[in-house]
Amino acid sequence: MLFTSVIAAVALAGAASARVEDLPRHLRLAYRDAINTTATNGNNASLPTIVYFGTGGTIAGSDSSATAVTGYQAGALGVQTLLDAVPEIINVTNIIGIQFTNVASDEMNTTLTMQLSRNISEYLASPDVFGAVVSHGTDTLEETAIMLDLTIKSDKPVVIVGAMRPATAISADGPYNLLQAISLATYAGAAGRGTMVTLNDRIGSAFYTTKTNPRSLDTFKAYEQGYLGNFVGATPRFWYEPAPVLNKPWFNITGFTTLPHVTILYAYEDMNLDIPLISAAIASGAKGIVVAGSGDGGTDSTWGAAWSALCKNASVAMVAATRTGDGSDAPDGPGGYTISANSLNPEKAKIMLQLSLATHGYNITAIQKDFDSDYPTFG
């Protein structure tokens, strides 16, 4: 019998999540010897226990062709199937498995990711749970990762993992990525590092790691800040002592079901012709706008002046990020009302702005302080 605990996604079920004590079921793990593979529902008291949340994505993708790496169905396989493909996990951990949702990551949203954060936090509060793993589609993985990093208040390891090839592909990367993620979540040296992203032997900070290529297996990188470590086989190796992002804010999302509407707009030549996009964003209910600006967050002067005036008059928070994919933007924009995203890319800045607006309201000073968290002043 498959012992799988299921928490229905908020948007799909609308019901309150079950409490930890209601969901003590361990997933079946397989034992492989030289000849046979056998299944067991047993719990090995000598091993740590982690909670594993499946959300779908390519790592759970399936196709009738073993060579298909596009056009497959994301989120087709459940957490039990993914674990059955990695019987070596039985030597690493006991697992509480939760099929949180099973969709392509483009279908994830902040209502779901806040609920995921609360569910993870509830499990991590148990002394019986050592850490947590989330399998996720790679397209929006970094957005869910920074949501978890900013809203989970625990030193226990939290690891988010994905894959670039579906589970049915020749040389699928998902099984080994999953083994490494679970090994990382059970590793004592992984504590106190914030939420981590792992794929393709890399260990990165959720705050900085970003997807850089739609095809390459080695797509998740943190160019400026670097990786936290890597794997030798399934064993994590860290370069540094545990150190989360300096002064990283924590947002209490208790009671939040939605976050303020924030829009991302893009900078480009002739953007002055599209000034009405600002008004359209405000008219649609946006409480914040992130601009993926050119260079260090710049915009056309006409567009920038209109942006500053329109947003100020409507009490809409303005954040300037850079579209370059790396580095940080200028500390201020036109009129002195623009918030700097600093080193956060536009999609991560959107999540930070939503959480900050939900916490502080339209308070430019408080919001900028949240964005300044990774630029401490020494001395």
Long-range contacts (C-beta under 8 A, 24 or more apart in sequence): 1-41, 2-27, 2-28, 2-80, 3-27, 3-28, 3-41, 4-78, 4-79, 4-80, 4-97, 4-98, 4-99, 5-96, 5-97, 5-98, 6-98, 6-99, 7-98, 7-99, 7-100, 7-119, 9-100, 9-101, 9-112, 9-115, 10-111, 10-112, 10-115, 10-257, 11-109, 11-111, 11-112, 12-101, 17-115, 17-118, 17-119, 17-122, 19-122, 20-122, 20-123, 20-125, 20-126, 23-96, 23-98, 24-96, 25-96, 25-97, 26-94, 26-95, 26-96, 26-97, 27-52, 27-79, 27-80, 27-83, 27-95, 27-96, 27-97, 28-80, 28-83, 28-84, 29-83, 29-87, 29-89, 29-90, 29-94, 29-95, 30-83, 30-84, 30-87, 30-90, 31-87, 31-90, 32-87, 32-88, 37-87, 40-90, 43-94, 44-90, 44-94, 47-91, 47-92, 47-93, 47-94, 47-186, 48-93, 48-94, 48-130, 48-131, 48-186, 49-93, 49-94, 49-95, 49-96, 49-128, 49-129, 49-130, 50-93, 50-94, 50-95, 50-96, 50-129, 50-130, 50-131, 50-132, 50-133, 50-182, 50-185, 50-186, 51-95, 51-96, 51-97, 51-98, 51-120, 51-123, 51-124, 51-129, 51-131, 51-132, 51-133, 52-79, 52-83, 52-95, 52-96, 52-97, 52-98, 52-132, 52-133, 52-134, 52-135, 52-182, 53-98, 53-100, 53-116, 53-119, 53-120, 53-132, 53-133, 53-134, 53-135, 54-78, 54-79, 54-82, 54-97, 54-98, 54-99, 54-100, 54-102, 54-135, 55-100, 55-101, 55-102, 55-103, 55-105, 55-108, 55-116, 55-134, 55-135, 55-136, 55-137, 55-144, 56-101, 56-102, 56-103, 56-104, 56-105, 56-107, 56-136, 56-137, 57-103, 57-104, 57-105, 57-135, 57-136, 57-137, 57-138, 57-139, 57-141, 57-162, 57-163, 58-137, 58-138, 58-162, 58-163, 58-164, 58-165, 58-166, 58-174, 59-135, 59-136, 59-137, 59-161, 59-162, 59-163, 59-167, 59-174, 59-177, 59-178, 60-102, 60-135, 60-167, 60-174, 61-163, 61-166, 61-167, 61-168, 62-166, 62-167, 62-168, 63-166, 63-168, 63-169, 64-168, 65-168, 66-168, 66-169, 66-170, 67-169, 67-170, 68-166, 68-168, 68-169, 69-164, 69-165, 69-166, 69-169, 69-215, 72-166, 72-168, 72-169, 74-103, 74-104, 74-105, 74-137, 74-166, 75-101, 75-102, 75-103, 75-104, 75-137, 76-102, 77-167, 78-102, 79-135, 81-167, 82-135, 82-167, 82-174, 82-175, 82-178, 83-178, 85-167, 85-174, 85-175, 86-175, 86-176, 86-178, 86-179, 88-179, 88-234, 89-178, 89-179, 89-182, 92-179, 92-182, 92-183, 92-186, 92-234, 93-130, 93-182, 93-185, 93-186, 95-182, 96-123, 96-129, 100-134, 103-137, 104-137, 104-139, 105-136, 105-137, 105-138, 105-139, 105-140, 105-141, 105-144, 105-162, 106-137, 106-139, 106-140, 108-136, 108-137, 108-140, 108-143, 108-144, 110-147, 110-258, 110-259, 110-351, 110-354, 111-257, 111-258, 111-259, 113-143, 113-144, 113-147, 113-148, 114-147, 114-151, 114-253, 114-256, 114-257, 114-259, 116-144, 116-147, 116-148, 117-147, 117-148, 117-151, 117-152, 117-253, 118-253, 118-254, 120-148, 120-152, 120-158, 121-151, 121-152, 121-153, 121-154, 124-152, 124-154, 124-156, 124-158, 125-154, 129-156, 130-156, 130-157, 130-185, 130-186, 131-156, 131-157, 131-158, 131-159, 131-185, 131-186, 131-190, 132-156, 132-157, 132-158, 132-159, 132-185, 133-159, 133-160, 133-161, 133-178, 133-181, 133-182, 133-185, 134-158, 134-159, 134-160, 134-161, 135-160, 135-161, 135-162, 135-174, 135-178, 135-181, 136-160, 136-161, 136-162, 137-162, 138-162, 138-163, 138-164, 138-199, 138-211, 138-219, 138-220, 139-211, 140-347, 141-197, 141-211, 141-220, 142-197, 142-206, 142-209, 142-210, 142-211, 142-220, 142-347, 142-348, 143-347, 143-348, 143-350, 143-351, 145-195, 145-197, 145-206, 145-209, 146-195, 146-206, 146-207, 146-344, 146-348, 146-351, 146-352, 147-351, 147-355, 148-195, 148-206, 149-194, 149-195, 149-205, 149-206, 149-207, 149-245, 149-248, 150-248, 150-249, 150-250, 150-251, 150-351, 150-352, 150-355, 151-250, 151-251, 151-252, 151-253, 151-355, 152-195, 153-250, 155-191, 155-192, 156-191, 157-184, 157-185, 157-186, 157-187, 157-190, 157-191, 157-193, 157-196, 158-185, 158-194, 158-195, 158-196, 159-184, 159-185, 159-190, 159-195, 159-196, 159-197, 159-198, 160-195, 160-196, 160-197, 160-198, 160-206, 161-197, 161-198, 161-199, 162-199, 163-199, 164-199, 164-200, 164-215, 164-216, 164-217, 164-219, 165-217, 173-199, 173-200, 173-217, 176-234, 179-234, 180-231, 180-234, 180-236, 183-231, 183-234, 183-235, 183-236, 184-231, 184-236, 187-236, 189-236, 189-238, 189-242, 190-236, 190-238, 191-242, 192-242, 192-243, 192-244, 193-228, 193-238, 193-242, 193-243, 193-244, 194-244, 194-245, 194-248, 196-228, 198-231, 201-230, 201-231, 202-227, 202-230, 203-227, 203-228, 203-229, 203-230, 203-231, 203-236, 203-238, 204-228, 205-244, 205-245, 207-245, 207-248, 207-344, 207-348, 207-374, 208-245, 208-343, 210-325, 210-345, 210-348, 212-325, 223-325, 223-326, 224-326, 224-327, 224-343, 225-343, 245-373, 245-374, 246-373, 246-374, 246-376, 247-372, 247-373, 247-374, 247-376, 248-373, 248-374, 249-355, 249-356, 249-370, 249-373, 251-355, 251-356, 251-358, 251-359, 252-359, 253-355, 253-358, 256-358, 259-354, 259-355, 259-357, 259-358, 260-287, 260-288, 260-354, 260-357, 260-358, 261-285, 261-286, 261-287, 261-288, 262-286, 262-287, 262-288, 262-289, 262-290, 262-350, 262-353, 262-354, 262-357, 263-288, 263-289, 263-290, 264-289, 264-290, 264-291, 264-292, 264-346, 264-347, 264-350, 265-289, 265-290, 265-291, 265-292, 266-291, 266-292, 266-323, 267-291, 267-292, 267-293, 267-294, 267-298, 267-299, 267-300, 267-303, 267-323, 268-294, 271-299, 271-300, 271-303, 272-300, 272-302, 272-303, 274-303, 275-302, 275-303, 275-306, 278-303, 278-306, 278-307, 278-310, 278-311, 279-310, 282-310, 282-311, 282-314, 282-316, 286-316, 287-316, 287-317, 287-357, 287-362, 288-316, 288-317, 288-318, 288-319, 288-350, 288-353, 288-354, 288-357, 289-316, 289-317, 289-318, 289-319, 290-319, 290-320, 290-321, 290-341, 290-346, 290-349, 290-350, 290-353, 291-318, 291-319, 291-320, 291-321, 291-346, 292-321, 292-322, 292-323, 292-346, 293-320, 293-321, 293-322, 293-323, 293-329, 294-322, 294-323, 295-322, 295-324, 296-322, 296-327, 296-328, 296-329, 296-330, 297-321, 297-322, 297-329, 297-330, 297-333, 297-340, 297-341, 298-330, 299-333, 299-334, 301-334, 304-333, 304-334, 305-334, 305-335, 307-334, 308-333, 308-334, 308-335, 308-337, 308-338, 309-335, 311-337, 312-337, 315-362, 316-362, 317-353, 317-357, 317-362, 317-364, 317-367, 319-349, 319-353, 319-367, 319-371, 321-345, 321-346, 321-349, 328-375, 337-364, 339-364, 339-367, 339-368, 339-371, 340-368, 340-371, 340-372, 341-371, 342-371, 342-372, 342-374, 342-375, 343-374, 343-375, 344-371
